Amino acid sequence: MNKRMRLRATAVLAAICTLGLFASSPAQELKPWRHGIVEAKSDAGFVFMASHDGSAQKQGLKVDMVQFKGDALALKAMLAGDLDSYEGSPGGPMLAAAHGADIKIVGCYWPVLNYGIFAKGNIASPRELKGKTFAISAPGALPDLLARAVLEQNGLAGSDVKFAVMGSDTDRYRALAAGVADAAAASTEFVPLANAAGIKLLVHAHDAVPDYLRFCTYVSGRTLATRRDEVVRFLAAGIAGLRHAMADRDATIALAREITEAKPDDPRAPYVYDEVKRYGSIVPEMPIPKDKLDWMQALLVKTGNLDHTFDLAPMIDDGARQQALARVGR
């Protein structure tokens, strides 16, 4: 190889190395963020969009979505320092905060419940659940509180049914379909499958408890104080991802099926998407509705989970969300 060829080869190699550095630089700079969620189901297109469509990367984050059977387990993991954030019903965080846990609500993107009480086909009303086996998740979690709220509305106490803790929504639905339970609190994604299994949607949460918040996002007070910029970036990614999801039905349904490994003809993801749009269940900008949080706390007192109400103001931090909106546009 002559001198000119060696120089040309060296120049090409240098260019390749330079391009490689530029190409790999963004990935190397991404900061890891561990976010806890309830086990993925047919609404996964909304929940996972920010971590899959580039929204998180644009904010300099690599988001690891960690799944749990219930949001009570995710709360424990965050308090133990195993998660940077998690999303779930406000019930558990309120109970923890009432006992001194330093938890911050930084946004609430799913203020309407796409959830319900399913029952065997021969049960005509919630009053007929007396003495029956009722599948829920951990005490204080969404399924438990919804079940107790619906029972209370129909003149029944928790002691009037036999509560059975049965993992995820899918676990509870399967238990109901198999006859192990008489009723179950679960996502309305199962409505398209219920009739064939001899099951009915007995109560839709949207009608029974319109003020019940489904998902808020939580971080510890320490995380917010020491890593505020990352919290802001995480919320900005979430807002951008949810805006994308709400605007692109096909992409959201496709992502839900990919995450849950559902078959192309599975009707659940389209059903959930259309129900979310119909009820306006998701608000991408994640406003924190104080009135609904107050209602949730009153429910906890009514169901006996809390002895008395307390000031929720220290739990709420809307500043990070406002900064996130400034990053992505209002």
BALOBA-1460 file (C-alpha; in Angstrom, 3 decimals):
// residues 330
<rec num="1" residu="m" x="0.000" y="0.000" z="0.000"/>
<rec num="2" residu="n" x="1.525" y="3.344" z="-1.021"/>
<rec num="3" residu="k" x="1.613" y="6.428" z="1.168"/>
<rec num="4" residu="r" x="-1.421" y="8.065" z="-0.500"/>
<rec num="5" residu="m" x="-3.539" y="4.957" z="0.002"/>
<rec num="6" residu="r" x="-2.456" y="4.660" z="3.637"/>
<rec num="7" residu="l" x="-3.415" y="8.276" z="4.269"/>
<rec num="8" residu="r" x="-6.801" y="7.742" z="2.605"/>
<rec num="9" residu="a" x="-7.440" y="4.598" z="4.653"/>
<rec num="10" residu="t" x="-6.472" y="6.408" z="7.850"/>
<rec num="11" residu="a" x="-8.823" y="9.269" z="6.998"/>
<rec num="12" residu="v" x="-11.705" y="6.868" z="6.302"/>
<rec num="13" residu="l" x="-11.084" y="5.009" z="9.563"/>
<rec num="14" residu="a" x="-11.013" y="8.286" z="11.478"/>
<rec num="15" residu="a" x="-14.283" y="9.354" z="9.871"/>
<rec num="16" residu="i" x="-15.915" y="6.047" z="10.796"/>
<rec num="17" residu="c" x="-14.710" y="6.354" z="14.378"/>
<rec num="18" residu="t" x="-15.965" y="9.941" z="14.563"/>
<rec num="19" residu="l" x="-19.374" y="8.944" z="13.206"/>
<rec num="20" residu="g" x="-19.463" y="6.091" z="15.680"/>
<rec num="21" residu="l" x="-18.775" y="8.452" z="18.535"/>
<rec num="22" residu="f" x="-21.536" y="10.803" z="17.409"/>
<rec num="23" residu="a" x="-23.948" y="7.924" z="16.888"/>
<rec num="24" residu="s" x="-23.310" y="6.354" z="20.275"/>
<rec num="25" residu="s" x="-23.025" y="9.587" z="22.245"/>
<rec num="26" residu="p" x="-26.792" y="10.096" z="22.890"/>
<rec num="27" residu="a" x="-27.227" y="6.529" z="24.147"/>
<rec num="28" residu="q" x="-24.234" y="6.892" z="26.467"/>
<rec num="29" residu="e" x="-25.615" y="10.126" z="27.887"/>
<rec num="30" residu="l" x="-29.077" y="8.760" z="28.660"/>
<rec num="31" residu="k" x="-29.745" y="8.655" z="32.382"/>
<rec num="32" residu="p" x="-31.472" y="5.531" z="33.706"/>
<rec num="33" residu="w" x="-34.895" y="5.912" z="35.289"/>
<rec num="34" residu="r" x="-36.838" y="3.026" z="36.866"/>
<rec num="35" residu="h" x="-40.616" y="3.480" z="36.804"/>
<rec num="36" residu="g" x="-43.049" y="1.075" z="38.431"/>
<rec num="37" residu="i" x="-46.382" y="0.158" z="36.870"/>
<rec num="38" residu="v" x="-49.160" y="-2.344" z="37.410"/>
<rec num="39" residu="e" x="-48.718" y="-5.472" z="35.298"/>
<rec num="40" residu="a" x="-49.159" y="-4.596" z="31.619"/>
<rec num="41" residu="k" x="-52.564" y="-5.160" z="30.110"/>
<rec num="42" residu="s" x="-54.513" y="-3.848" z="27.133"/>
<rec num="43" residu="d" x="-53.968" y="-0.208" z="28.082"/>
<rec num="44" residu="a" x="-50.198" y="-0.711" z="27.712"/>
<rec num="45" residu="g" x="-50.110" y="1.412" z="24.570"/>
<rec num="46" residu="f" x="-50.776" y="4.475" z="26.706"/>
<rec num="47" residu="v" x="-48.643" y="3.408" z="29.665"/>
<rec num="48" residu="f" x="-45.549" y="2.419" z="27.646"/>
<rec num="49" residu="m" x="-45.668" y="4.962" z="24.809"/>
<rec num="50" residu="a" x="-43.160" y="7.445" z="26.241"/>
<rec num="51" residu="s" x="-40.577" y="4.699" z="26.737"/>
<rec num="52" residu="h" x="-41.043" y="3.374" z="23.190"/>
<rec num="53" residu="d" x="-41.678" y="6.301" z="20.837"/>
<rec num="54" residu="g" x="-38.520" y="8.292" z="21.574"/>
<rec num="55" residu="s" x="-40.123" y="10.732" z="24.021"/>
<rec num="56" residu="a" x="-37.956" y="9.587" z="26.936"/>
<rec num="57" residu="q" x="-34.783" y="9.617" z="24.822"/>
<rec num="58" residu="k" x="-35.488" y="13.179" z="23.743"/>
<rec num="59" residu="q" x="-35.491" y="14.120" z="27.416"/>
<rec num="60" residu="g" x="-32.168" y="12.357" z="27.986"/>
<rec num="61" residu="l" x="-33.641" y="9.371" z="29.839"/>
<rec num="62" residu="k" x="-33.639" y="5.622" z="29.425"/>
<rec num="63" residu="v" x="-36.832" y="4.551" z="31.155"/>
<rec num="64" residu="d" x="-37.058" y="1.009" z="32.491"/>
<rec num="65" residu="m" x="-40.693" y="0.035" z="33.030"/>
<rec num="66" residu="v" x="-40.890" y="-2.338" z="36.009"/>
<rec num="67" residu="q" x="-44.113" y="-4.341" z="36.303"/>
<rec num="68" residu="f" x="-45.850" y="-5.380" z="39.538"/>
<rec num="69" residu="k" x="-48.926" y="-7.471" z="40.289"/>
<rec num="70" residu="g" x="-50.456" y="-4.466" z="42.055"/>
<rec num="71" residu="d" x="-49.672" y="-0.832" z="42.760"/>
<rec num="72" residu="a" x="-49.275" y="-1.527" z="46.499"/>
<rec num="73" residu="l" x="-46.166" y="-3.580" z="45.655"/>
<rec num="74" residu="a" x="-44.851" y="-0.794" z="43.432"/>
<rec num="75" residu="l" x="-45.308" y="1.693" z="46.274"/>
<rec num="76" residu="k" x="-43.266" y="-0.516" z="48.610"/>
<rec num="77" residu="a" x="-40.528" y="-0.826" z="45.981"/>
<rec num="78" residu="m" x="-40.314" y="2.953" z="45.578"/>
<rec num="79" residu="l" x="-40.181" y="3.544" z="49.317"/>
<rec num="80" residu="a" x="-37.400" y="0.945" z="49.517"/>
<rec num="81" residu="g" x="-35.408" y="2.870" z="46.904"/>
<rec num="82" residu="d" x="-35.769" y="0.242" z="44.174"/>
<rec num="83" residu="l" x="-37.747" y="2.592" z="41.905"/>
<rec num="84" residu="d" x="-37.365" y="6.248" z="40.971"/>
<rec num="85" residu="s" x="-41.119" y="6.671" z="40.478"/>
<rec num="86" residu="y" x="-44.290" y="4.682" z="40.073"/>
<rec num="87" residu="e" x="-47.907" y="5.173" z="39.047"/>
<rec num="88" residu="g" x="-51.065" y="3.897" z="40.674"/>
<rec num="89" residu="s" x="-54.186" y="4.780" z="42.620"/>
<rec num="90" residu="p" x="-53.775" y="7.449" z="45.347"/>
<rec num="91" residu="g" x="-55.140" y="5.202" z="48.088"/>
<rec num="92" residu="g" x="-51.901" y="3.457" z="49.039"/>
<rec num="93" residu="p" x="-49.744" y="6.616" z="48.952"/>
<rec num="94" residu="m" x="-52.255" y="8.447" z="51.152"/>
<rec num="95" residu="l" x="-52.180" y="5.648" z="53.704"/>
<rec num="96" residu="a" x="-48.372" y="5.662" z="53.638"/>
<rec num="97" residu="a" x="-48.199" y="9.463" z="53.939"/>
<rec num="98" residu="a" x="-50.594" y="9.368" z="56.877"/>
<rec num="99" residu="h" x="-47.995" y="7.206" z="58.634"/>
<rec num="100" residu="g" x="-45.108" y="9.536" z="57.849"/>
<rec num="101" residu="a" x="-43.869" y="8.399" z="54.418"/>
<rec num="102" residu="d" x="-42.415" y="11.237" z="52.332"/>
<rec num="103" residu="i" x="-44.335" y="10.789" z="49.067"/>
<rec num="104" residu="k" x="-45.021" y="13.409" z="46.416"/>
<rec num="105" residu="i" x="-47.808" y="13.378" z="43.842"/>
<rec num="106" residu="v" x="-46.303" y="15.023" z="40.744"/>
<rec num="107" residu="g" x="-49.022" y="14.418" z="38.144"/>
<rec num="108" residu="c" x="-52.266" y="12.528" z="37.476"/>
<rec num="109" residu="y" x="-52.717" y="11.516" z="33.841"/>
<rec num="110" residu="w" x="-55.579" y="9.014" z="34.214"/>
<rec num="111" residu="p" x="-58.310" y="10.706" z="36.298"/>
<rec num="112" residu="v" x="-61.209" y="8.475" z="35.163"/>
<rec num="113" residu="l" x="-61.478" y="4.764" z="35.958"/>
<rec num="114" residu="n" x="-61.745" y="2.360" z="33.034"/>
<rec num="115" residu="y" x="-62.528" y="-0.284" z="35.568"/>
<rec num="116" residu="g" x="-65.457" y="-2.123" z="37.024"/>
<rec num="117" residu="i" x="-66.992" y="-4.890" z="39.070"/>
<rec num="118" residu="f" x="-67.516" y="-8.100" z="37.096"/>
<rec num="119" residu="a" x="-69.768" y="-10.871" z="38.359"/>
<rec num="120" residu="k" x="-71.243" y="-14.208" z="37.430"/>
<rec num="121" residu="g" x="-74.107" y="-13.915" z="34.980"/>
<rec num="122" residu="n" x="-76.763" y="-14.897" z="37.539"/>
<rec num="123" residu="i" x="-75.935" y="-11.969" z="39.852"/>
<rec num="124" residu="a" x="-78.295" y="-9.145" z="38.960"/>
<rec num="125" residu="s" x="-77.167" y="-6.355" z="41.304"/>
<rec num="126" residu="p" x="-74.396" y="-5.472" z="43.781"/>
<rec num="127" residu="r" x="-76.796" y="-6.211" z="46.651"/>
<rec num="128" residu="e" x="-76.728" y="-9.873" z="45.619"/>
<rec num="129" residu="l" x="-73.005" y="-10.021" z="46.405"/>
<rec num="130" residu="k" x="-73.738" y="-10.505" z="50.111"/>
<rec num="131" residu="g" x="-72.026" y="-13.671" z="51.296"/>
<rec num="132" residu="k" x="-70.190" y="-14.086" z="47.977"/>
<rec num="133" residu="t" x="-66.451" y="-14.365" z="47.277"/>
<rec num="134" residu="f" x="-65.079" y="-11.083" z="45.939"/>
<rec num="135" residu="a" x="-61.648" y="-11.051" z="44.246"/>
<rec num="136" residu="i" x="-59.525" y="-7.952" z="44.946"/>
<rec num="137" residu="s" x="-55.843" y="-7.097" z="45.227"/>
<rec num="138" residu="a" x="-53.953" y="-5.812" z="48.289"/>
<rec num="139" residu="p" x="-55.861" y="-3.833" z="50.939"/>
<rec num="140" residu="g" x="-55.867" y="-0.121" z="50.121"/>
<rec num="141" residu="a" x="-55.149" y="-0.703" z="46.416"/>
<rec num="142" residu="l" x="-57.548" y="0.303" z="43.662"/>
<rec num="143" residu="p" x="-59.550" y="-2.964" z="43.384"/>
<rec num="144" residu="d" x="-60.038" y="-3.125" z="47.143"/>
<rec num="145" residu="l" x="-61.187" y="0.482" z="47.489"/>
<rec num="146" residu="l" x="-63.459" y="0.309" z="44.445"/>
<rec num="147" residu="a" x="-65.080" y="-2.856" z="45.764"/>
<rec num="148" residu="r" x="-65.682" y="-1.279" z="49.174"/>
<rec num="149" residu="a" x="-67.057" y="1.922" z="47.637"/>
<rec num="150" residu="v" x="-69.557" y="0.010" z="45.486"/>
<rec num="151" residu="l" x="-70.596" y="-2.189" z="48.415"/>
<rec num="152" residu="e" x="-71.110" y="0.878" z="50.620"/>
<rec num="153" residu="q" x="-73.269" y="2.519" z="47.939"/>
<rec num="154" residu="n" x="-75.485" y="-0.553" z="47.976"/>
<rec num="155" residu="g" x="-75.896" y="-0.838" z="51.726"/>
<rec num="156" residu="l" x="-73.266" y="-3.523" z="52.254"/>
<rec num="157" residu="a" x="-70.129" y="-3.528" z="54.390"/>
<rec num="158" residu="g" x="-66.837" y="-5.188" z="53.609"/>
<rec num="159" residu="s" x="-67.676" y="-7.811" z="56.210"/>
<rec num="160" residu="d" x="-70.734" y="-8.815" z="54.141"/>
<rec num="161" residu="v" x="-68.539" y="-10.451" z="51.476"/>
<rec num="162" residu="k" x="-65.556" y="-12.803" z="51.487"/>
<rec num="163" residu="f" x="-62.625" y="-10.825" z="50.095"/>
<rec num="164" residu="a" x="-59.951" y="-12.881" z="48.351"/>
<rec num="165" residu="v" x="-56.599" y="-11.351" z="47.316"/>
<rec num="166" residu="m" x="-55.867" y="-12.610" z="43.807"/>
<rec num="167" residu="g" x="-52.944" y="-10.838" z="42.136"/>
<rec num="168" residu="s" x="-53.448" y="-8.938" z="38.893"/>
<rec num="169" residu="d" x="-56.568" y="-7.992" z="36.936"/>
<rec num="170" residu="t" x="-56.002" y="-11.000" z="34.690"/>
<rec num="171" residu="d" x="-55.655" y="-13.299" z="37.706"/>
<rec num="172" residu="r" x="-58.921" y="-12.021" z="39.152"/>
<rec num="173" residu="y" x="-60.803" y="-12.289" z="35.863"/>
<rec num="174" residu="r" x="-59.590" y="-15.845" z="35.364"/>
<rec num="175" residu="a" x="-60.621" y="-16.746" z="38.904"/>
<rec num="176" residu="l" x="-64.098" y="-15.395" z="38.173"/>
<rec num="177" residu="a" x="-64.308" y="-17.242" z="34.842"/>
<rec num="178" residu="a" x="-63.217" y="-20.465" z="36.551"/>
<rec num="179" residu="g" x="-65.849" y="-20.104" z="39.274"/>
<rec num="180" residu="v" x="-63.305" y="-19.602" z="42.059"/>
<rec num="181" residu="a" x="-64.793" y="-16.161" z="42.753"/>
<rec num="182" residu="d" x="-68.313" y="-14.763" z="42.383"/>
<rec num="183" residu="a" x="-67.222" y="-11.209" z="41.630"/>
<rec num="184" residu="a" x="-64.004" y="-9.379" z="40.824"/>
<rec num="185" residu="a" x="-62.710" y="-5.847" z="40.432"/>
<rec num="186" residu="a" x="-60.884" y="-5.591" z="37.111"/>
<rec num="187" residu="s" x="-60.175" y="-3.461" z="34.068"/>
<rec num="188" residu="t" x="-63.016" y="-3.018" z="31.589"/>
<rec num="189" residu="e" x="-60.698" y="-4.475" z="28.933"/>
<rec num="190" residu="f" x="-62.453" y="-7.772" z="29.718"/>
<rec num="191" residu="v" x="-65.880" y="-6.551" z="28.584"/>
<rec num="192" residu="p" x="-65.440" y="-7.929" z="25.020"/>
<rec num="193" residu="l" x="-64.663" y="-11.376" z="26.479"/>
<rec num="194" residu="a" x="-67.117" y="-11.459" z="29.363"/>
<rec num="195" residu="n" x="-70.314" y="-12.640" z="27.676"/>
<rec num="196" residu="a" x="-68.723" y="-15.750" z="26.192"/>
<rec num="197" residu="a" x="-67.412" y="-16.655" z="29.668"/>
<rec num="198" residu="g" x="-70.805" y="-16.244" z="31.345"/>
<rec num="199" residu="i" x="-69.677" y="-13.073" z="33.070"/>
<rec num="200" residu="k" x="-71.183" y="-9.587" z="33.119"/>
<rec num="201" residu="l" x="-69.946" y="-6.097" z="33.913"/>
<rec num="202" residu="l" x="-72.084" y="-5.459" z="36.973"/>
<rec num="203" residu="v" x="-70.891" y="-1.918" z="37.700"/>
<rec num="204" residu="h" x="-68.766" y="0.493" z="35.655"/>
<rec num="205" residu="a" x="-66.588" y="2.664" z="37.879"/>
<rec num="206" residu="h" x="-67.212" y="5.697" z="35.669"/>
<rec num="207" residu="d" x="-70.870" y="5.577" z="36.736"/>
<rec num="208" residu="a" x="-70.464" y="4.441" z="40.342"/>
<rec num="209" residu="v" x="-67.427" y="6.466" z="41.447"/>
<rec num="210" residu="p" x="-66.791" y="9.274" z="38.913"/>
<rec num="211" residu="d" x="-64.348" y="11.003" z="41.285"/>
<rec num="212" residu="y" x="-62.124" y="7.960" z="41.702"/>
<rec num="213" residu="l" x="-58.640" y="8.689" z="40.338"/>
<rec num="214" residu="r" x="-57.045" y="5.804" z="38.501"/>
<rec num="215" residu="f" x="-53.385" y="6.771" z="38.032"/>
<rec num="216" residu="c" x="-51.217" y="9.453" z="39.550"/>
<rec num="217" residu="t" x="-47.420" y="9.498" z="39.379"/>
<rec num="218" residu="y" x="-45.372" y="9.490" z="42.582"/>
<rec num="219" residu="v" x="-41.774" y="10.108" z="43.604"/>
<rec num="220" residu="s" x="-40.201" y="10.278" z="47.035"/>
<rec num="221" residu="g" x="-39.557" y="13.665" z="48.559"/>
<rec num="222" residu="r" x="-35.849" y="12.874" z="48.488"/>
<rec num="223" residu="t" x="-35.887" y="12.119" z="44.766"/>
<rec num="224" residu="l" x="-37.736" y="15.327" z="44.029"/>
<rec num="225" residu="a" x="-35.278" y="17.349" z="46.119"/>
<rec num="226" residu="t" x="-32.055" y="15.799" z="44.811"/>
<rec num="227" residu="r" x="-32.989" y="14.889" z="41.218"/>
<rec num="228" residu="r" x="-35.578" y="17.469" z="40.300"/>
<rec num="229" residu="d" x="-34.302" y="17.986" z="36.750"/>
<rec num="230" residu="e" x="-34.684" y="14.268" z="36.029"/>
<rec num="231" residu="v" x="-38.195" y="14.276" z="37.510"/>
<rec num="232" residu="v" x="-39.087" y="17.178" z="35.215"/>
<rec num="233" residu="r" x="-37.636" y="15.364" z="32.211"/>
<rec num="234" residu="f" x="-39.511" y="12.189" z="33.106"/>
<rec num="235" residu="l" x="-42.806" y="14.069" z="33.314"/>
<rec num="236" residu="a" x="-42.060" y="15.889" z="30.046"/>
<rec num="237" residu="a" x="-41.474" y="12.531" z="28.345"/>
<rec num="238" residu="g" x="-44.721" y="11.200" z="29.779"/>
<rec num="239" residu="i" x="-46.719" y="14.180" z="28.546"/>
<rec num="240" residu="a" x="-45.258" y="13.900" z="25.045"/>
<rec num="241" residu="g" x="-45.843" y="10.147" z="24.922"/>
<rec num="242" residu="l" x="-49.448" y="10.439" z="26.072"/>
<rec num="243" residu="r" x="-50.154" y="13.166" z="23.521"/>
<rec num="244" residu="h" x="-48.829" y="10.831" z="20.844"/>
<rec num="245" residu="a" x="-50.904" y="7.929" z="22.151"/>
<rec num="246" residu="m" x="-54.125" y="9.926" z="22.251"/>
<rec num="247" residu="a" x="-53.570" y="11.110" z="18.681"/>
<rec num="248" residu="d" x="-52.532" y="7.795" z="17.095"/>
<rec num="249" residu="r" x="-55.016" y="4.966" z="17.624"/>
<rec num="250" residu="d" x="-53.248" y="2.435" z="15.418"/>
<rec num="251" residu="a" x="-49.824" y="2.945" z="16.990"/>
<rec num="252" residu="t" x="-51.233" y="2.769" z="20.522"/>
<rec num="253" residu="i" x="-53.176" y="-0.436" z="19.866"/>
<rec num="254" residu="a" x="-50.172" y="-1.998" z="18.107"/>
<rec num="255" residu="l" x="-47.898" y="-1.167" z="21.054"/>
<rec num="256" residu="a" x="-50.400" y="-2.598" z="23.543"/>
<rec num="257" residu="r" x="-50.534" y="-5.864" z="21.608"/>
<rec num="258" residu="e" x="-46.736" y="-5.960" z="21.349"/>
<rec num="259" residu="i" x="-46.226" y="-5.420" z="25.080"/>
<rec num="260" residu="t" x="-48.885" y="-7.945" z="26.122"/>
<rec num="261" residu="e" x="-48.079" y="-10.393" z="23.301"/>
<rec num="262" residu="a" x="-51.740" y="-10.382" z="22.291"/>
<rec num="263" residu="k" x="-52.909" y="-11.856" z="19.010"/>
<rec num="264" residu="p" x="-53.784" y="-9.475" z="16.137"/>
<rec num="265" residu="d" x="-57.497" y="-10.263" z="16.504"/>
<rec num="266" residu="d" x="-57.597" y="-9.779" z="20.290"/>
<rec num="267" residu="p" x="-60.401" y="-7.206" z="20.819"/>
<rec num="268" residu="r" x="-59.237" y="-5.812" z="24.154"/>
<rec num="269" residu="a" x="-56.730" y="-3.124" z="23.136"/>
<rec num="270" residu="p" x="-59.110" y="-1.489" z="20.603"/>
<rec num="271" residu="y" x="-61.910" y="-1.635" z="23.170"/>
<rec num="272" residu="v" x="-59.792" y="0.084" z="25.823"/>
<rec num="273" residu="y" x="-58.560" y="2.742" z="23.404"/>
<rec num="274" residu="d" x="-62.083" y="3.636" z="22.274"/>
<rec num="275" residu="e" x="-63.405" y="3.686" z="25.832"/>
<rec num="276" residu="v" x="-60.587" y="5.995" z="26.930"/>
<rec num="277" residu="k" x="-61.470" y="8.389" z="24.121"/>
<rec num="278" residu="r" x="-65.204" y="8.124" z="24.833"/>
<rec num="279" residu="y" x="-64.881" y="8.988" z="28.517"/>
<rec num="280" residu="g" x="-61.920" y="11.359" z="28.190"/>
<rec num="281" residu="s" x="-60.179" y="9.109" z="30.690"/>
<rec num="282" residu="i" x="-56.646" y="10.348" z="30.005"/>
<rec num="283" residu="v" x="-55.385" y="13.917" z="30.261"/>
<rec num="284" residu="p" x="-51.827" y="13.983" z="28.844"/>
<rec num="285" residu="e" x="-50.906" y="17.185" z="30.680"/>
<rec num="286" residu="m" x="-51.283" y="15.343" z="34.009"/>
<rec num="287" residu="p" x="-53.165" y="17.956" z="36.095"/>
<rec num="288" residu="i" x="-53.456" y="17.184" z="39.810"/>
<rec num="289" residu="p" x="-57.176" y="17.386" z="40.751"/>
<rec num="290" residu="k" x="-57.284" y="18.398" z="44.405"/>
<rec num="291" residu="d" x="-61.051" y="17.854" z="44.602"/>
<rec num="292" residu="k" x="-60.697" y="14.221" z="43.536"/>
<rec num="293" residu="l" x="-57.852" y="13.669" z="45.962"/>
<rec num="294" residu="d" x="-60.056" y="15.040" z="48.761"/>
<rec num="295" residu="w" x="-62.819" y="12.643" z="47.686"/>
<rec num="296" residu="m" x="-60.355" y="9.756" z="47.687"/>
<rec num="297" residu="q" x="-59.248" y="10.589" z="51.218"/>
<rec num="298" residu="a" x="-62.859" y="10.781" z="52.379"/>
<rec num="299" residu="l" x="-63.415" y="7.338" z="50.828"/>
<rec num="300" residu="l" x="-60.469" y="5.943" z="52.803"/>
<rec num="301" residu="v" x="-62.016" y="7.249" z="56.005"/>
<rec num="302" residu="k" x="-65.439" y="5.875" z="55.065"/>
<rec num="303" residu="t" x="-64.028" y="2.412" z="54.325"/>
<rec num="304" residu="g" x="-62.057" y="2.404" z="57.582"/>
<rec num="305" residu="n" x="-58.615" y="2.454" z="55.948"/>
<rec num="306" residu="l" x="-57.904" y="5.863" z="57.515"/>
<rec num="307" residu="d" x="-58.896" y="6.936" z="61.025"/>
<rec num="308" residu="h" x="-59.198" y="10.603" z="60.082"/>
<rec num="309" residu="t" x="-58.410" y="13.044" z="57.295"/>
<rec num="310" residu="f" x="-55.114" y="14.930" z="57.143"/>
<rec num="311" residu="d" x="-53.678" y="17.822" z="55.154"/>
<rec num="312" residu="l" x="-52.822" y="16.571" z="51.654"/>
<rec num="313" residu="a" x="-50.951" y="19.739" z="50.650"/>
<rec num="314" residu="p" x="-47.476" y="18.416" z="51.617"/>
<rec num="315" residu="m" x="-48.061" y="15.435" z="49.325"/>
<rec num="316" residu="i" x="-48.745" y="17.557" z="46.239"/>
<rec num="317" residu="d" x="-46.017" y="19.147" z="44.127"/>
<rec num="318" residu="d" x="-47.214" y="20.702" z="40.881"/>
<rec num="319" residu="g" x="-44.025" y="22.636" z="40.188"/>
<rec num="320" residu="a" x="-42.170" y="19.839" z="38.400"/>
<rec num="321" residu="r" x="-45.148" y="19.276" z="36.084"/>
<rec num="322" residu="q" x="-45.290" y="22.967" z="35.254"/>
<rec num="323" residu="q" x="-41.606" y="22.853" z="34.334"/>
<rec num="324" residu="a" x="-42.235" y="19.766" z="32.231"/>
<rec num="325" residu="l" x="-45.012" y="21.543" z="30.332"/>
<rec num="326" residu="a" x="-42.614" y="24.396" z="29.634"/>
<rec num="327" residu="r" x="-40.202" y="21.879" z="28.089"/>
<rec num="328" residu="v" x="-42.736" y="20.240" z="25.744"/>
<rec num="329" residu="g" x="-45.159" y="23.145" z="25.161"/>
<rec num="330" residu="r" x="-48.560" y="23.669" z="26.701"/>
